[in-house]
Amino acid sequence: MNDEPRQPASRRAFTLLELLLVLVLIGISAATIVPHLNGTVGRWQLKESVKNLQAALQLASQWACVRQEPVVLTVDTRRGAFALKPLAKERLRGNHLLPVGWQSFGRGVKISEVQGFRSSGSRRSLTFHPNGTSPAARIVLTGSESGANQKTVWQITIDGHGGVQCQERLTDENALDR
């Protein structure tokens, strides 16, 4: 037999204490990061909603010019959605461009103000004329910031000549409620 003293076996595994320590550190990291991600997702949804609405407004103006017919952008304030279609429904048949169906604003995005649109219940309509112009109008979209007393507010302004401008600002939630 071998009388030489045995060397301790090399460590091949983590101890239970080391594993628990790593799990605690991961939990603490997740607890501090996840709330910040929630606000980031909300801001992203609001910004994407503004981009989609801006693109639809610009498309409505261009579409009216190209097709030489009125085009209507409808905003449903109850559902938080918008749609784009030609004013004459019979023109939808054939090889004409398809309308932009109802598109929802992101979750947490609210329509807080609509001006210059024709009103019919919860739906507001803005007509773009064959020359690409429309009445001057404004839409204000808001979204809450997670864990903060601030709201991000986007104001989309239609200047009446087919131009669309978007402006972002942060406001105090209490100021919006007054």
C-alpha positions in Angstrom: 0.0 0.0 0.0 0.9 3.6 -0.4 2.0 5.2 2.8 2.3 8.7 1.4 0.1 11.3 3.0 -2.9 12.1 0.8 -3.2 15.5 -0.6 -6.6 17.2 -0.2 -8.8 16.8 -3.3 -8.9 20.0 -5.4 -12.1 22.0 -5.1 -14.5 21.2 -7.9 -17.7 22.8 -6.7 -19.1 25.9 -5.0 -20.2 25.8 -1.4 -23.8 26.4 -0.5 -22.8 29.7 1.2 -21.2 30.9 -2.1 -24.2 30.0 -4.1 -26.6 31.8 -1.6 -24.4 34.9 -1.7 -24.5 35.0 -5.5 -28.3 34.6 -5.4 -28.7 37.5 -2.9 -26.5 39.8 -5.1 -28.6 38.9 -8.2 -31.8 39.6 -6.2 -30.5 43.0 -5.0 -29.4 44.0 -8.5 -32.8 43.0 -10.0 -34.7 44.9 -7.3 -32.8 48.1 -8.2 -32.9 47.7 -12.0 -36.4 46.5 -12.8 -38.3 49.6 -11.5 -36.1 51.8 -13.8 -36.9 49.5 -16.8 -40.6 50.0 -16.3 -40.3 53.8 -16.7 -38.1 53.3 -19.8 -40.7 51.0 -21.5 -43.4 53.6 -20.8 -41.3 56.4 -22.2 -40.5 54.2 -25.3 -44.2 53.4 -25.9 -45.1 57.1 -25.6 -42.4 58.1 -28.0 -43.3 55.4 -30.5 -47.0 56.4 -30.3 -46.0 60.0 -31.1 -43.9 58.8 -34.1 -46.7 56.7 -35.4 -49.3 59.5 -35.1 -46.8 62.0 -36.7 -46.3 59.6 -39.6 -50.0 59.1 -40.1 -50.6 62.8 -40.1 -47.9 63.4 -42.7 -49.2 60.5 -44.8 -52.8 61.9 -44.6 -51.6 65.2 -46.1 -49.5 63.5 -48.8 -52.2 61.0 -49.6 -54.9 63.7 -50.0 -52.5 65.6 -52.5 -51.7 62.5 -54.5 -55.2 61.1 -54.7 -56.8 64.5 -55.0 -59.5 63.6 -52.5 -60.1 64.3 -48.8 -58.5 62.0 -46.3 -59.6 61.7 -42.7 -57.6 60.9 -39.6 -59.8 59.8 -36.8 -58.7 59.6 -33.1 -60.8 57.6 -30.7 -60.1 59.1 -27.3 -61.9 56.3 -25.4 -60.0 53.4 -27.0 -56.7 55.4 -27.3 -56.4 54.6 -31.1 -56.3 56.3 -34.4 -57.1 55.4 -38.1 -56.6 56.9 -41.5 -59.0 56.5 -44.4 -60.3 58.3 -47.5 -63.5 60.4 -47.0 -65.3 58.6 -49.8 -65.9 54.9 -48.7 -66.7 53.8 -52.2 -63.1 54.6 -53.3 -61.7 51.7 -51.1 -62.5 49.2 -53.9 -60.1 48.4 -56.7 -56.4 49.1 -56.9 -56.5 52.1 -54.6 -54.2 52.4 -51.5 -55.5 50.6 -48.4 -56.5 52.7 -45.4 -54.4 52.7 -42.3 -56.6 50.6 -39.9 -57.0 51.3 -36.2 -53.7 51.6 -34.4 -53.6 51.7 -30.7 -51.4 54.0 -28.7 -49.1 52.2 -26.3 -50.2 51.0 -22.9 -50.1 53.8 -20.4 -50.3 56.4 -23.2 -53.3 58.8 -22.7 -54.8 61.4 -24.9 -55.1 64.4 -22.6 -56.2 67.0 -25.2 -57.5 67.2 -28.7 -58.2 70.6 -30.4 -59.3 71.5 -33.9 -60.8 68.1 -34.7 -64.5 67.6 -35.5 -66.2 65.8 -32.6 -68.5 62.8 -32.7 -68.8 61.0 -29.3 -65.4 59.7 -28.3 -64.1 60.1 -31.9 -62.4 63.2 -33.2 -61.8 63.6 -36.9 -59.4 65.8 -38.9 -59.9 66.1 -42.6 -57.0 66.8 -45.0 -58.2 68.5 -48.2 -57.0 67.6 -51.8 -54.4 70.3 -51.6 -52.8 68.6 -48.5 -54.0 71.2 -46.0 -56.2 70.8 -42.9 -57.5 73.0 -40.2 -54.9 73.8 -37.5 -55.1 71.3 -34.8 -53.3 69.9 -31.7 -53.1 66.6 -29.8 -51.5 66.2 -26.5 -50.4 62.7 -25.4 -49.1 61.9 -21.9 -47.5 59.0 -20.1 -46.6 58.4 -16.5 -43.0 58.1 -15.3 -42.6 55.1 -13.0 -41.8 56.0 -9.4 -41.7 59.7 -10.1 -44.2 62.6 -9.8 -43.6 63.6 -13.4 -45.3 63.0 -16.6 -43.9 63.1 -20.1 -46.1 65.3 -22.3 -45.9 65.3 -26.1 -47.7 68.0 -28.0 -48.3 67.3 -31.7 -49.3 70.4 -33.7 -50.7 70.4 -37.2 -50.1 73.9 -38.7 -52.9 73.8 -41.3 -50.5 73.6 -44.3 -49.7 69.9 -43.9 -46.8 70.5 -41.5 -46.6 68.5 -38.2 -44.4 69.5 -35.3 -43.8 67.4 -32.1 -42.6 68.8 -28.8 -41.7 66.8 -25.7 -41.6 68.2 -22.1 -41.7 66.8 -18.5 -44.3 68.2 -16.2 -45.2 67.8 -12.6 -48.1 65.4 -12.2 -49.8 67.7 -9.7 -49.7 70.6 -12.2 -51.6 68.5 -14.7 -54.3 67.5 -12.2 -55.1 71.2 -11.4 
